[in-house]
Amino acid sequence: MLRRLLIAFCLLFCATTAAHADPLKGEDGYDLWLRYRPVEAAKISDYKTRSSVIVTAKSPTLDAAASELQRGLGGMLGATPPNSSTIADGAIVLVTPADNRGFAIPADLDREGFVIKSTTLDGHPVTVIAGGSDVGVLYGAFRYLKLIQTGQTTAGLDIQDAPKLDLRVLDHWDNLDGHVERGYAGTSLWDWWRLPDLVDTRYTDYARANASIGINGAVLNNVNAKADSLTEPYLKKAAAIAETLRPYGMKIYLSARFSAPMELGGLKTADPEDPAVAAWWQMKANEIYSIIPDFGGFLVKANSEGQPGPGDYKRTHAQGANMLAKALKPHGGIVMWRAFVYSEHDATDRAKQAYLEFQPSDGQFADNVLVQIKNGAIDFQPREPFHPLFGAMPKTQQMMEFQITKEYLGFATHLAYLAPMWEEALQADTFAKGKGSTVANVIDGTLDGHKLTGMAGVANIGDDRNWTGSDFDQANWYAFGRFAWNPESKSADIATDWARMTWSNDPKVVATIVPMMMGSREAVVHYMTPLGLAHLMDTGHHYGPGPWVSELGRPEWNPAYYHKADANGIGFDRTKTGSNALAQYHPAAAKPWLDPKKTDERFLLWFHHVPWDFKMKSGRPLWDELVVTYSQGVDEVSAMRKTWAGLEGQIDAARFDAVTANLTIQEREAQWWRDACLTYFQSISKRPLPAGLTLPGTTVEDYRKRVFPYAPGRG
Amino acid sequence: MLRRLLIAFCLLFCATTAAHADPLKGEDGYDLWLRYRPVEAAKISDYKTRSSVIVTAKSPTLDAAASELQRGLGGMLGATPPNSSTIADGAIVLVTPADNRGFAIPADLDREGFVIKSTTLDGHPVTVIAGGSDVGVLYGAFRYLKLIQTGQTTAGLDIQDAPKLDLRVLDHWDNLDGHVERGYAGTSLWDWWRLPDLVDTRYTDYARANASIGINGAVLNNVNAKADSLTEPYLKKAAAIAETLRPYGMKIYLSARFSAPMELGGLKTADPEDPAVAAWWQMKANEIYSIIPDFGGFLVKANSEGQPGPGDYKRTHAQGANMLAKALKPHGGIVMWRAFVYSEHDATDRAKQAYLEFQPSDGQFADNVLVQIKNGAIDFQPREPFHPLFGAMPKTQQMMEFQITKEYLGFATHLAYLAPMWEEALQADTFAKGKGSTVANVIDGTLDGHKLTGMAGVANIGDDRNWTGSDFDQANWYAFGRFAWNPESKSADIATDWARMTWSNDPKVVATIVPMMMGSREAVVHYMTPLGLAHLMDTGHHYGPGPWVSELGRPEWNPAYYHKADANGIGFDRTKTGSNALAQYHPAAAKPWLDPKKTDERFLLWFHHVPWDFKMKSGRPLWDELVVTYSQGVDEVSAMRKTWAGLEGQIDAARFDAVTANLTIQEREAQWWRDACLTYFQSISKRPLPAGLTLPGTTVEDYRKRVFPYAPGRG
């Protein structure tokens, strides 16, 4: 009896101390959404009846699954179930086709899919986590843990799931010197200098976090690539990372510099039609696979922003991509070829150029090539209409490129939950095969019957302790994984899951945080680029406003190019009277955008140049609406700050204070965005502000003088 | 009885879980030497009898002391003593002159000094920790904790101690964009972008670590300074850091750019004799103190490596320093003026230039100026003789500048415990006032009766989780603090304390680690720059060997300038027949170095150009000795690696593996240093290797071709 009491006491106590091992330190965000803090005491014993022991065969991936279950259940329930080879009451049984223990795995289960089922094995009530392969089991283990993390029951389970896309990849824009381009969370995770000898234990936690949301690939180096990544020493470094990620179902990829045959091979050309060039790449591919047997393939940025490419030799993107694809093909590798191109030689409308350059090549890309397309036609703006290439290349495998790092949405400081933006893009209707031809159905392969599918996210991860530079930016990493797993996901569901796992299962806390997150991106649109405006960011750092910038060398580098504000009005005419970019969309998709009077006002100035007194749906003239909308954005941030303040005491102090600080900065900077943009636009519109709204009286010249040489993530 | 058992069980259990809250994560080095892991069970109850309760008044610093005692005792003994206002048996009583509780504080106790005494107060046996002020108590609290951390008794204590130097300062070479010049541990701790709103909780742990070793100041920005640090926004950011550090007895300082009156004030000159310039600095000093009331003062790098200074106006360093000192004086601030200068206009011997430029100004510096002098006359080499300025300016307050970051000793990768190097410099005899006029006695003010004293260390701290980029580099931060507290400290004692607190109190572990540390710097000397060689590092990154470099624009940028190897021999003649730098030393100090036959061979090639067949004390000719010594360095690293391997299982796995990885790299790179340097020197000496020693056959040209564009800490 005493012994039992002691054990019971110990278990309770253990749970408490595991959660707050050193209360003076507080939470630091390192654990992400895998915090595994103790669940409410009343629920523990019920959960425990179904996690007495973990029955599993051995493999690196099954070991990872079992270890994660032990970590998670140990943390949440205060008792770590042992591993066992014997099934017992309440066991969690990990099942694979190679070791099915009598469980009937559904025949249609995808290699990466899983089943979680409450059932009976050998006469014992158990929970089976069955995978189409070991990695399916790992994904199932994380899903099982999520049930407890989010306060759901583990009784009577019958869940089957599998990813809808093949490639679910993080693109790290990390340079070999540790700098992360557009990174706002410290330097690169990859210590290239000391790899392969020193393999940071953090890489394992990185892999765990990714596996928990099904991300199965990482491009390790910047798309603005150096050829050095392809040299033997760097391949060995990459191999050490690959080895750490492998048990978690992740492959590594590299950004390939197209001119590498010249820089590394001493060739005089990188012409994809030159046999010596093709031979060099074949030799290089063979070398890579001899060092990294499950290497994923190449990501390529070609003929864009100074990068070399097939265009240097008057070859098409398809010719370039296919040459690389051929080299990788024998090894099972693939090529992700970016469609992000624009040229100073055709400055009529940057939004049109990717389509013009890529669409004619439809059907010419090899079957292990995907064309990787940003969600919009410009560049990761707070809001863009969907990219006209989606659905316009039915014979080409198209994958999505989202930007998780907030290059244009306030870096790591501003709170902006990006999932609603991604959902908006994925649910946009291309009409390519009639109504309902969503972007999601283009990239999941169902619309055109493609085999190979994928989604890439430009990572927001650095070596900051909390990984992403702020606690709320973790949500964007999480949401990306969820959309890559299933492009039909709903941002609100994702936010709810994330908030429960990251902050609290307290319904009041969840009901406060989720709406705040859901409105946050729209607030950024309002105070930065409302009503269809885009790219008003200052030069170089992309942090603050610079709508006045008009003197840069190339037209499309200037914000003035994008807003085209003049005495008559504002906006970019992309109708027939202007650049006619609208013609790149399917007529049915373009139709609602043809007439400014009928255009969704969120896209108005993207497609139309309209007079300052254009009458908006609110009844206000455009100028007034612009002022009101900018002001609304500021108000929305103020409201977020106040909402968050109301959570004091319900969130651990360290993270509460950090979010508070960021919201304080965001509120000040939202005001700056509003004031600077409206001051500038008023100097052109020459119109008074609507009643009750004011500007601080700072001149455009004063705003223009502000420089930010120390802004993070430059270059 | 049951209750007691439960409590006893809980306490034991608590201690265990606090140590290994999440065993899957392992130790990550974040806790530094303040790990506070449970002590051996047999000792706990004894320690506990003298830590029943903490009796203290309230103040930010006393709160920090009490909180640290609670954290430390809670971690080590498994029971956190409560705070109380009532003295009881076994209390720890914090005593200050303002609240002495009847304890007789020694009249001569320094403001920063402390007494720890086992005594009786109000009839209760207690331990008094008395300070000359609140911060003395804080230092005493850390000392008390160290007793337990290192396994000593807390009974019968009677300890009195106080720092021997006034200024004990870390110099952060941190740029405002987060890059750390010569930093090898990630980016800057200071998030200038989000300060002052976002104050990282890590700053508190930084302050705790510093206070634990008595460091009482931090220069926040790089000596290669931008004037922006002195603008109001950046002063407010610095103020937020100052506020966090203040309770821990730390002041902040800023590197001041001498031309700031032109860059910020719009003046046409920064001439220190121009009244408008002086007035600008006075105005700036007043502004700084209005924002940071206890601001420490300025660090200045003037007329060195492109930095502006009084020399631009034909003024002396004293004129420049005194002008700044005058502006700070009314507020109690001080100036640390660096003596690190060398000019391309006098290329005869870089080692002579600081002396030539500074010594004539002896007696001209204001009483709130210290001249900050590197330990040697060149630049933080693995070994240099002491700087000839020490002792040569008796009317000037001189402070020491050590480099904790290992710019020339293998960055964060190579294991090199620097304390023996510093002890060597501090114990060097200047003979300025006869035998025994050590550098330590110059800088502690006793030799010349100076009031203001100090020591600066160029920090090796970044935002890496383990702070310093490797676990063993933490020892150098720790040792710097100990030497700054007491320049007469012994490196072996420091290593022993550090190893016990950082790794283990197991005598076998300590007896293994300490000798390894003690020999580690000499190993680096052997495989990088033996026998008095210096500055053989490659250009830019200072990581690998580059003895062949001779083509750079300024003579003293080239390793060939330093080794002067030719067909006849090798070494820099600094006797009368050469640069006569020896004449800058006191004759008695110079005497043992005049004759190459009598010179300590560790300095031989520093002072002499000697023939390749010069007979060494070993009986070997110099060339053979050089080869043997380089090889010995490699062997010493191999031995370290093997020694460390023997600790497997006695050290937590995460840190064990990381050190193993670094030693693996170090062994390979020691070999590279040996092979590259000897291959090059052999191409000049044209001599065969001694029997049994070989080179890999790589050519000098091959070594020369190796480039390292991604080496850490460039610039």
Interface residues (C-beta under 8 A of the other chain):
Chain A: L2 L5 L6 F9 C10 F13 C14 T17 A18 A21 D22 L24 K25 G26 D28 S67 R71 G75 N175 L176 D177 G178 G186 T187 W192 W193 R194 D197 L198 V199 T201 R202 D228 T413 D463 D464 R465 A654 D657 A658 A661 N662 T664 I665 P709 Y710 A711 P712 R714
Chain B: L2 L5 L6 F9 C10 F13 C14 T17 A18 A21 D22 L24 K25 G26 D28 S67 R71 G75 N175 L176 D177 G178 G186 T187 W192 W193 R194 D197 L198 V199 T201 R202 D228 T413 D463 D464 R465 A654 D657 A658 A661 N662 T664 I665 P709 Y710 A711 P712 R714
